[in-house]
Amino acid sequence: MTAVIWEATTVEHPARTAALASMGAVSRKDKAGWLELFAADGVVEDPVGKSPFDPDGLGHHGHDGISAFWDKAIAAVERFEFRIADSFAAGDEVANIGTITAFLPGGMRIDTDGVFVYRVGDDGLIRSMRAFWELERAMATIRQERR
């Protein structure tokens, strides 16, 4: 199955390009490639605010912090599928609306509906990635994958 399903506009925008590259790297489990998409002072807030991934709610800062986020939130997932239904670019940012499906060990899956906002610098590197989603809503979708 395709790892990134893009149903939104394909009008080019630097932040949209970076967002697509980010989703592609995550779906390929390419940690090094994903980290290279971020500026040295980049920040990941996924989700925004306090969460099991970020108890202080301050985000993951710089390549070291973003790398640690990968290890906590991405590494254990067997595969990801991104479905982007809409995308709105303005200024140096893009807000993508969609669902991320995580396929977990043991045949479980979970869907996370949200708004995923990327801001880039003039160099095209991601300065911030902010994901607006609700843990309780995502957890309510956890289920055994049909095989």
N, C-alpha and C positions, 0 to 999 in steps of 0.2 A: 504494500500500500504506500502511496505517496506520503512523505513525512510532512510536507507543507502544502496545504490545500488553500490556495489564494483565490477567494471569490470577490475580492474588492477591486477597486480601481488599480490600474497598472501605470498610472501617470507617474513618471519618474520624479523622485524627490530624494535628496541625500539621506534624510532620516528614514524614509521608507526602504531605501536600498540597504542601509545598515540594519534595520529591523529584520529584513528578509535574510541577510547574511547571518545574523544572530540565530534566527530560528533554524536555518540550515545547519549551522555548526552544532547546535544542541541536538538536532535530530540525527546527525552523524556521530554524535558522542565525541566531537573534536574539541576537547578542552583547550588545547594550545591555540587553535584557530579562533575559538570563541574569545579567549582573553585578548588576542591581538586586535580584535574589533573595538576594544575599549581604550580610551585615553588613560594615561598613567594615573590621573586623578579622578577617573570615572567612578560612578556610584551605581549600585544596584539596590533597589528597594522592591523586593518580591516576596510577599506582598508589602505594600506601603503600610508602615506602622509596625507595632509589636506582633511577633509571630514566633512559632517554634524555631524558625530559621534565623530570627533576629529579635531576641528577647528584649533588647533595649529600644528597638524601633528606630534606629538611627541609620540603617542601611549598611551596605558592605562597600568599603572605600578602597580604591586603588587596586592594583592587580592582585596583591596578597589577599585582601578582603574578598574580592570577587572570586578568586581561586578557592578560598575557604567556603564560600557560598556554593560553588559548584560541588565541592566534596560533600556538603550537607544535603543539598536539595536535588542535585541532578545525577550524580554518579551512580546511585543505587537503582535508578529507574532503568528498566531494560530498554525502553524506547519511548519516544514522544511522537505525537501527531498534533500538528498545529492546523487549525481551520480558522482562517481570517475571513469574516463576513463583510467587514467594512473597514475603511482606512481613511483618516482625515489628516492631511498634512497642512501645517501652517508655520511660518517662520522657520526655525531650525528644529522643529519637532514633528512627530507623527503620533497619532493615537489610533491604535488598531483595536478593533472589537472582534472578539472571537472566543474560541474554546481551545484549550490545550488538554489533550488526553495523554495521561501518563500510564504506561503499561508497566505494572509492578511485578516483582518476583512472585511466584506462586499463582500466576494467572489472574491477578487482580488488576482492575483498571479504575481510574478516577478521572472525572472531567472537571476542568476548572474554567468557568466562564469569566471573562473579565475584559478590562480595557488596559492595553499595554502601550505605554507611552515611552518613546525614545527621543532623546535630544542629542544632536551631534554638533561638533565644532566645524570650523571651516575646513579642517582636514578630513572630514567624514568619519572621524572616530566618535564612538559613543561616549558622551559626557555623563548621561544618566539614562537608566532604564527603570521605570516605575510601573509596577504591575498592581492594578486595582482589582482585587478579587477577595471573596469572603471564604475563609477556611471552613466554616460550618456548611456553607452551600456546596463546596467541593466535596467535603467528607460525606455528604448525603448521597453522592453519586457513586461511591465506591461499590464495586460489584465484581463478581467472578466473570472473567472473559469467557465468552462462548467459543468453543473450539470445534 
